[in-house]
């Protein structure tokens, strides 16, 4: 066992021990109770994947009156930080109820539930599934059951693809993540109109948001999606902390590639439209997916970020030439209108939708 593996193992054990001590303290003080925090699930009529996290929470967390005045930076910071300090309940017994029956599963050591339910008895569309604990605590998860007639799925990055975060610029990212309220976060101009045009078809197309953001931000990102009128879709995030051979988190390449492969495997009838940005490894990740399964990728669109430079331009252009030669168009773009124009040209959206995307792009600049 190498040094890194030893450090990861020690960090995992320390995190679990600390978690158990904290759970014992809050139970004795009686100030918190178990909560089921559901994530958006997805699947087909034959099989669905349902996720959640089991954690300790304040009994009156949903009923405390808010400050009627504008929030101070201190309050926004404290609320942002509180999302990252969760008290998970490891190995909890969880009961999932669908129209087809009940299935018991166990949360993992970090309190996460990742359950696959065969033949759930759910029709296509957004459906609700009950998730419960042994003490009677319950919650409702929303599950997107993809219509078998759907032809395309939109797979999108989040940071600097639909949401301006400056993820490649440390201080800008921290300022946006910790000191800015959700309602004040800026979308990439025209991106919501573009995504609506891509998925609001006669047979609705699913959208999956794939990100290296932590699960702690699930509710915040959902709020942003709703406020900015993006189409609703499962958020596929990651766990920040020691585990899986890493001290902090799984790498972006491994994480996103694995998620996209899961989407391809779980939805064999769908081809993908992949949208990302040049700030991280989206071009390399999407190119690898296209090389492995060129018949399952309709197009790749990569937004140029503020960190765009000559060297990165050369790298991405070389990738785009290689992937386009396989029959998969891969474009680097400056804005949502460029994507809409090309998508209309290859039949991914209606030509009439381009004007709406252009109008929103200009209006949000």
Helices and strands as residue ranges (DSSP letters): H 3-29, E 32-38, E 41-43, E 47-58, H 73-82, E 87-88, E 93-98, E 101-106, E 112-118, E 125-133, E 138-145, E 152-156, H 170-179, G 182-184, H 191-199, E 207-214, G 215-217, H 218-227, E 235-238, H 252-266, E 271-277, H 282-292, G 294-296, E 297-303, H 310-324, E 329-333, H 336-345, H 353-363
